[in-house]
Amino acid sequence: MERIVDKMKCCLEHIELAMEMYIDEHEEAPILELIPEEEKLSTTCELCSEPAVYMVGN
């Protein structure tokens, strides 16, 4: 099953993979946004269970 990537929350370890996935899907560089401090504790990486630090997308 192919995944369509619009915005992905990811940890520091998976930032490069999330960017590659976005570029493969959209053929353009994504915008990286820091997840606000108040949301970090409840937001996990979509590729593992670590806390998310960035939102990758448009």
N, C-alpha and C positions, 0 to 999 in steps of 0.2 A: 504494500500500500504506500503510495506516495503522499508525503505530507506537504501541504501548502503553508509556507511560513510568512506571516504578516508581521507579527510581533512575537518575540520569544524572550522570556525571562531566563537569565542564565547566571551562573556563578563565574568567578574568575577563571577557573580551570576550563570551562567550556565556551568562553567568549569567542575564540577563534573558530570553533566548530559551528557555533550559531551564526557567525558572520558568513562563513562559507555556505551554509545552508540557505541563507537569505540571498546571497549573490547568485547561487545556482538557480534559484527560483525566479528572481526578479531581474537578473543581469544588471544590477546597479548596487552601489555601496549602501549599506544600511546606515541609519542614524542610531547612534549609541546614546542612551539616556541612563543616568544613574537612578536607581530606584530610591525614592525618598526614605530617609532614616526611619520614619514611623511605619513604613510598610515592609522593611527588611526582615523583621522577625517572623512575619507571617507569610512571606513569599519565598517559595523554593524554586530552585533551578528546574527547568522542564526536562533536563537530560540526566539529572541525578537528584539526590535529596538534600543537597547542600543549600544554604541560604543564597538567594539570588542577589546579585549586585547590580547588574545591568539589564536594561530592556533593549533588545536589538530589533530594529524594524524601521518602518517609515512613519 
